[in-house]
Amino acid sequence: MVKGFSTYCTIITKIFFVKDKDYRKKHLAGWILLLLLQALITGFNIFEMSKKQLYTLEFKVRCSPNILWDFLSSTTGLQEWFADKIDIWEDVWSFSWGDGEPDKAKVVDQEENKFIRYRWLHMDKAEYFEFRIAKTEISSQTILIITDFAEKSEIKDASQLWEYQTKELFHRLGS
């Protein structure tokens, strides 16, 4: 899809700079229409070339949902495993790692002991990361479901980072 998009853009750019106005009028609109049709058919968003994809990870947790909730939704709980330091000021959560600048997020939705959804302020408004607590029907095992966004080529690395982070969480939980 991206190759087709860039090919169309190259052709449109070349046509746009042709000195013959009649040629430009005749061909430019057709190529733009083809570009838009390809985007419509393939579902490719021509305005967001680096659109991130939603992915989820599931982890079995040996603790009660109430205890897990505290580690996912409070500054003290998150500081145990997710970030070095977390501050909240006027509903903006500042997550700090090491000496770097803090990343800021807001809680955009939550239901106590069920899920909490954060949105990084520097990211697209449609993107978020979410911690959801579920229980299996048969064994009543607590499950942590993490939902996040990443570039398709970065999902594996992002998943490995979450796996590392959750190992630290499980260590703190004693599970």
C-alpha positions in Angstrom: 0.0 0.0 0.0 2.7 2.5 0.9 4.6 1.8 -2.3 1.5 2.5 -4.3 0.9 5.6 -2.4 4.4 6.9 -2.9 4.2 6.0 -6.6 1.0 8.0 -7.1 2.5 10.9 -5.2 5.6 10.9 -7.4 3.5 10.9 -10.6 1.2 13.7 -9.2 4.2 15.8 -8.3 5.7 15.3 -11.7 2.5 16.3 -13.4 2.0 19.3 -11.1 5.4 20.7 -12.3 4.7 20.2 -16.0 4.8 23.6 -17.8 2.0 22.7 -20.2 -1.2 23.9 -18.3 -3.6 21.8 -20.6 -1.6 18.6 -19.9 -1.5 19.4 -16.2 -5.3 20.0 -16.0 -6.1 16.9 -18.0 -3.9 14.5 -16.1 -3.6 15.8 -12.5 -7.2 15.3 -11.5 -7.2 11.7 -12.8 -4.1 10.7 -10.9 -5.4 12.3 -7.7 -8.7 10.5 -8.2 -6.8 7.2 -8.6 -4.8 7.9 -5.4 -8.0 8.5 -3.4 -9.7 5.5 -4.9 -6.7 3.2 -3.9 -6.8 4.7 -0.4 -10.5 4.1 -0.2 -10.3 0.5 -1.5 -7.4 -0.6 0.6 -8.4 1.3 3.8 -5.0 3.2 3.7 -5.3 6.6 5.4 -3.2 8.9 3.1 -3.2 11.5 5.8 -1.7 9.2 8.5 1.1 7.3 6.8 2.6 6.1 10.1 -0.7 5.0 11.7 -0.2 2.8 14.7 -1.9 -0.5 15.2 -3.8 -1.7 18.3 -2.4 -4.8 20.0 -3.2 -6.7 23.2 -1.3 -8.9 25.6 -2.6 -11.2 28.2 -0.9 -12.2 31.4 -2.1 -14.6 34.2 -1.7 -13.0 37.6 -1.7 -14.7 41.0 -3.4 -12.1 43.1 -6.8 -10.7 43.7 -8.2 -8.1 41.2 -8.4 -5.5 44.1 -4.7 -5.8 44.8 -3.8 -5.7 41.1 -6.0 -2.6 40.6 -4.0 -0.6 43.1 -0.8 -1.4 41.1 -2.4 -0.2 37.8 -4.3 2.9 39.0 -2.4 4.6 41.7 0.9 6.6 41.7 2.4 4.5 44.4 1.4 1.2 42.7 2.6 2.3 39.3 5.9 3.5 40.8 6.6 0.0 42.0 6.9 -1.4 38.5 6.0 1.0 35.7 7.9 4.3 36.1 10.6 5.6 38.5 8.4 8.6 39.6 4.8 9.6 39.0 3.2 12.9 39.9 -0.4 14.1 39.3 -1.2 17.8 38.8 -4.6 19.0 37.5 -5.5 15.5 36.2 -2.2 15.2 34.2 0.0 12.2 35.2 3.7 12.8 34.8 5.7 9.6 34.3 9.4 9.8 34.8 12.2 7.3 33.9 15.7 8.1 34.9 16.8 11.7 34.4 14.8 12.3 31.3 11.8 14.6 30.7 8.6 13.2 32.1 6.0 11.8 29.7 2.5 13.2 30.4 -0.8 11.3 30.2 -4.4 11.6 31.3 -6.8 9.0 32.5 -9.5 9.0 29.8 -11.7 6.2 31.1 -11.9 3.8 34.0 -14.1 1.5 36.0 -12.8 0.6 39.4 -11.3 -2.9 39.6 -12.1 -3.5 35.9 -10.0 -1.2 33.7 -8.1 2.1 33.4 -7.2 3.8 30.1 -4.4 6.3 29.8 -3.6 8.6 26.8 -0.2 10.0 26.3 -0.6 13.8 25.6 2.1 13.8 22.9 0.3 11.0 21.0 -2.6 10.9 18.6 -5.9 11.3 20.5 -7.2 8.0 19.3 -4.2 6.1 20.8 -4.1 5.0 24.4 -2.8 2.3 26.7 -5.1 0.3 28.9 -4.9 -2.1 31.8 -7.9 -4.4 32.0 -8.5 -7.0 34.7 -10.5 -10.1 33.8 -11.2 -13.4 35.4 -11.3 -16.8 33.6 -14.7 -18.5 33.9 -13.6 -21.9 34.8 -10.7 -21.4 37.2 -11.4 -17.8 38.3 -7.8 -16.9 37.4 -7.0 -13.2 37.3 -5.9 -12.0 33.9 -4.2 -8.7 33.1 -5.0 -7.5 29.6 -2.7 -4.7 28.3 -3.9 -2.8 25.2 -1.5 -0.5 23.5 -0.6 1.0 20.1 2.6 0.7 18.1 3.9 0.8 14.5 3.4 -2.6 12.9 7.2 -3.0 12.7 7.6 -2.2 16.4 4.9 -4.4 17.9 7.3 -7.2 18.8 9.7 -4.8 20.6 6.8 -3.0 22.4 5.4 -6.4 23.5 8.8 -7.4 24.8 9.0 -4.2 26.8 5.5 -4.9 28.3 6.6 -8.4 29.1 9.7 -7.0 31.0 7.5 -4.5 32.8 4.9 -7.1 33.8 7.7 -9.4 35.2 8.6 -6.5 37.5 4.9 -6.1 38.4 4.6 -9.8 39.2 7.7 -9.7 41.3 6.3 -6.8 43.3 3.0 -8.7 43.7 4.8 -11.8 44.8 3.3 -13.9 42.0 
